Amino acid sequence: MKTPVPTLTLNDGHTIPQLGFGVFKVEPEETQRIVSDALQVGYRHIDTAAIYGNEEGVGFALAASGISRADLFVTTKLWNDRQGTESAFDAFDESLEKLGLDYVDLYLIHWPTPAKDRYVESWKALEQIRESGRARSIGVSNFLVPHLDRLLIETDIVPAVNQIELHPAHQQRELTEFARAQGIAVEAWGPLGQGKYPLLEEPVVAVAAEAHGKTPAQVVIRWHLQTGNILFPKSNRRARMIENLDVFDFELSRTELATISSLERAGRVSSHPNDVN
């Protein structure tokens, strides 16, 4: 199946599908079925993490799909208790084995865990992993400006991406502007606010949805795409997977983009990166 998802070029020359499928909180025993559904309806970018406990299920779905490895984009992440040089190498090997892959397309440090102060050391390990070819691209997740700035000063490779909580109520504009100025792509996790506030009931979202004959969720996904974010909404239901992918036949106007952007209120719905250690 040909997928309509556009790709973006990262700062290392590799490309990434702008819209993918996330498996955060997908139960391990359900993962193979759910990821198989996602692949069947057209997703080619799968985002997982060691801490999710479902890398094996993702790997089984990838292997059973019959899709060429070159047509897939797979991300996983280094968990907080494995930071440090040797531990990071071991954790990466374990993730590769669980996924059943020779390489991942993107490997991320999941959180900076500043109280441990090992993210620079961990990043240097990721640089070696990238040089080995077993991770095509490397990046970070939940890093704030001071964390990114320190990596830029103390290490050799600029992260390809920073994956952060990002949705209309919490756009982290200073952080995204800093990242993009350094050539770091922005990935949005929780792109629909994780259902923790009534984003899809906001009048400006509802009006845009009615104007385009789309659902509010499709409008917010389109807002992310036109803003330049990479995102991977999750769903356990095949019909919703199809809906989330059906966003390439309309375009929001500048006014619609601006009104959705006006929903910013520093409305973080998850943990602050400095508090996760």
matplotlib code that plots the C-alpha trace (Angstrom):
import matplotlib.pyplot as plt

x = [0.0, 1.4, 1.2, 0.3, 2.4, 5.1, 8.6, 10.9, 14.7, 16.6, 19.9, 21.9, 20.3, 17.9, 14.2, 11.3, 7.6, 5.9, 2.9, 3.5, 1.9, 2.8, 2.4, 2.7, 0.5, -0.3, -0.5, 2.3, -0.1, -2.1, 0.8, 1.3, -2.3, -2.5, 0.7, -0.2, -3.5, -1.6, 0.8, -2.1, -3.9, -0.7, 1.5, 5.2, 6.6, 6.3, 7.4, 8.1, 10.4, 12.1, 9.9, 6.7, 7.4, 6.1, 9.2, 8.8, 5.2, 6.3, 9.0, 6.6, 4.2, 7.1, 8.3, 4.9, 4.0, 6.0, 6.9, 10.4, 12.7, 13.7, 10.1, 9.8, 10.9, 11.3, 12.1, 12.9, 14.3, 16.9, 15.2, 16.3, 17.8, 20.1, 21.8, 25.6, 28.1, 28.1, 24.5, 23.3, 25.2, 23.6, 20.1, 20.4, 21.4, 18.4, 16.0, 17.4, 17.1, 13.5, 12.6, 14.3, 16.1, 19.6, 19.2, 16.7, 16.0, 16.0, 17.3, 16.4, 17.4, 13.9, 14.4, 17.3, 17.1, 19.1, 19.4, 21.4, 23.4, 24.4, 22.7, 26.0, 27.7, 24.7, 24.7, 28.3, 27.4, 24.6, 27.1, 29.1, 25.9, 25.2, 28.7, 28.3, 25.3, 22.9, 21.0, 20.6, 19.7, 19.9, 18.0, 16.5, 13.1, 11.8, 15.0, 14.7, 16.8, 19.6, 19.9, 20.1, 22.5, 24.8, 24.9, 25.7, 28.6, 30.0, 29.4, 30.0, 26.6, 23.6, 20.5, 18.3, 15.1, 13.7, 10.5, 8.4, 5.0, 3.3, -0.3, -2.3, -2.5, 1.3, 3.3, 6.7, 7.5, 10.8, 12.0, 10.8, 12.2, 15.6, 15.6, 14.7, 17.3, 19.9, 18.5, 16.7, 13.4, 10.5, 8.4, 5.1, 4.1, 0.6, -0.4, -4.1, -3.5, -3.9, -7.6, -6.6, -8.4, -11.3, -9.1, -11.5, -14.4, -12.7, -14.9, -12.1, -11.3, -15.0, -15.5, -12.5, -13.7, -17.2, -15.7, -13.6, -16.0, -13.4, -13.3, -11.8, -9.0, -8.2, -8.0, -5.5, -3.4, -3.5, -2.4, 0.6, 1.5, 1.3, 3.2, 6.0, 5.8, 6.4, 3.7, 2.4, -1.1, -2.0, -5.3, -6.2, -9.0, -8.5, -11.2, -9.5, -6.2, -7.7, -9.3, -6.0, -4.3, -7.0, -5.7, -4.0, -7.0, -7.5, -5.5, -6.1, -6.1, -3.7, -6.5, -7.5, -3.9, -3.6, -6.8, -5.8, -2.3, -4.1, -5.1, -1.7, -1.9, 1.3, -1.0, 1.4, -0.6, 2.4, 5.5, 8.0, 11.4, 13.3, 11.1, 11.6, 14.6]
y = [0.0, 3.4, 5.8, 9.5, 10.6, 13.2, 12.8, 15.4, 15.4, 15.3, 17.2, 14.0, 13.5, 10.7, 11.1, 10.5, 10.1, 13.1, 11.2, 7.9, 5.5, 5.5, 2.6, 4.3, 2.4, -0.3, -3.6, -6.0, -8.8, -6.5, -4.8, -7.2, -7.0, -3.3, -2.5, -5.0, -3.0, 0.2, -1.1, -2.5, 0.8, 2.6, 3.7, 3.1, 5.0, 3.2, 4.9, 2.7, 2.7, 0.2, 1.3, 0.6, -3.1, -3.8, -3.8, -7.5, -7.1, -4.3, -6.6, -9.4, -7.1, -5.7, -9.2, -10.5, -7.5, -8.4, -4.7, -4.1, -2.9, 0.1, 1.3, 1.3, 3.8, 2.5, 4.5, 3.3, 4.9, 4.6, 4.5, 6.6, 3.7, 2.7, 6.0, 5.9, 4.5, 0.7, 0.6, 2.5, 0.1, -2.9, -1.3, -0.6, -4.2, -5.5, -3.2, -4.4, -8.0, -7.5, -5.7, -8.4, -5.7, -5.1, -1.4, 1.2, 4.4, 6.6, 6.0, 8.6, 9.4, 9.2, 11.9, 14.1, 13.0, 16.0, 14.8, 11.9, 14.2, 11.4, 12.5, 13.9, 10.6, 8.8, 11.0, 10.2, 6.5, 7.2, 8.9, 5.7, 3.7, 5.9, 5.6, 1.8, 2.1, 0.3, 3.5, 5.6, 8.7, 9.7, 12.2, 13.1, 13.3, 15.8, 17.9, 21.6, 24.4, 24.1, 20.3, 20.8, 23.7, 21.6, 18.8, 21.3, 22.6, 19.3, 16.7, 16.3, 15.4, 17.6, 15.6, 14.9, 15.3, 16.4, 14.6, 16.7, 17.1, 19.4, 20.2, 23.4, 24.2, 23.6, 24.5, 25.1, 27.9, 29.0, 25.4, 24.6, 27.8, 27.0, 23.4, 24.4, 27.1, 24.4, 22.1, 19.8, 18.5, 18.6, 15.6, 16.0, 13.4, 13.6, 15.6, 15.6, 16.4, 12.8, 13.4, 15.4, 18.6, 19.2, 20.1, 18.5, 20.5, 23.9, 26.1, 27.1, 23.4, 22.5, 25.4, 24.3, 20.7, 21.7, 23.9, 21.1, 18.2, 16.6, 15.5, 17.8, 15.2, 15.4, 19.2, 19.1, 16.5, 18.8, 21.8, 19.8, 18.8, 22.4, 23.7, 21.4, 18.9, 15.2, 13.3, 9.8, 9.7, 6.3, 4.3, 0.7, 0.9, 0.4, 2.9, 5.6, 4.7, 5.2, 8.5, 9.8, 9.0, 10.7, 14.2, 14.8, 16.0, 19.3, 22.3, 24.7, 28.4, 30.8, 32.1, 28.6, 27.8, 31.0, 30.5, 27.0, 28.3, 30.9, 28.1, 28.2, 28.4, 26.6, 23.7, 20.9, 17.7, 15.4, 15.6, 18.4, 17.1, 18.4, 16.3, 13.0, 11.2]
z = [0.0, -0.9, 2.0, 1.5, 4.5, 3.6, 4.8, 6.4, 6.0, 9.3, 9.9, 9.2, 5.7, 6.7, 6.1, 8.5, 7.9, 9.4, 10.7, 12.5, 15.0, 18.7, 21.1, 24.5, 27.0, 24.4, 26.3, 25.3, 24.5, 22.2, 20.5, 17.6, 16.6, 17.0, 15.1, 12.4, 11.9, 11.8, 9.1, 7.1, 6.9, 5.8, 8.7, 8.2, 11.2, 14.5, 17.8, 20.8, 23.9, 26.2, 29.1, 27.2, 27.5, 24.0, 21.7, 21.1, 19.9, 17.6, 16.2, 15.6, 13.7, 11.6, 10.8, 9.9, 7.8, 4.7, 4.3, 3.2, 6.0, 3.9, 3.9, 7.6, 10.2, 13.8, 16.9, 20.4, 23.4, 26.2, 29.6, 32.6, 34.7, 31.8, 31.3, 31.3, 28.7, 29.2, 30.4, 27.3, 25.0, 26.8, 26.7, 23.0, 22.3, 24.3, 22.4, 19.0, 20.0, 21.2, 18.0, 15.9, 13.9, 12.7, 13.2, 14.3, 12.3, 15.4, 19.0, 21.7, 25.2, 26.8, 29.5, 30.5, 34.2, 35.3, 38.9, 37.6, 35.3, 32.9, 29.7, 28.2, 28.9, 27.5, 24.4, 23.7, 23.8, 21.3, 19.1, 19.0, 18.3, 15.3, 14.0, 14.2, 11.8, 14.2, 14.7, 11.6, 13.5, 17.2, 19.2, 22.5, 24.2, 26.8, 26.6, 27.5, 26.2, 28.9, 28.2, 24.5, 24.8, 27.0, 24.4, 21.7, 23.7, 25.1, 22.3, 18.6, 17.0, 17.0, 17.9, 14.9, 16.9, 20.2, 21.1, 23.5, 24.9, 22.4, 21.7, 21.2, 24.9, 25.4, 22.4, 24.1, 21.6, 23.1, 23.0, 19.5, 18.1, 19.7, 18.4, 14.9, 14.9, 15.6, 12.9, 15.4, 14.2, 16.7, 17.4, 19.3, 21.8, 23.3, 20.2, 21.0, 24.7, 25.8, 26.5, 29.7, 28.6, 26.2, 23.2, 20.7, 22.1, 21.7, 19.5, 17.1, 16.5, 16.0, 13.6, 11.5, 11.5, 10.3, 7.6, 6.1, 6.8, 9.1, 12.8, 15.5, 15.9, 12.2, 12.4, 15.3, 13.4, 10.4, 12.6, 13.7, 10.2, 8.8, 11.8, 10.9, 13.8, 13.5, 15.4, 16.1, 17.6, 19.0, 18.9, 19.6, 17.1, 13.4, 12.4, 14.4, 12.9, 9.4, 10.5, 11.9, 8.6, 6.5, 6.8, 3.5, 1.4, 3.1, 4.3, 7.2, 6.3, 8.0, 10.1, 11.2, 12.1, 14.1, 16.0, 17.0, 18.0, 20.2, 22.5, 24.1, 27.9, 29.1, 29.7, 30.4, 31.1, 32.0, 34.0, 33.8, 32.4, 35.4, 37.7, 36.0, 37.4]

ax = plt.figure().add_subplot(projection="3d")
ax.plot(x, y, z, "-o")
ax.set_aspect("equal")
plt.show()
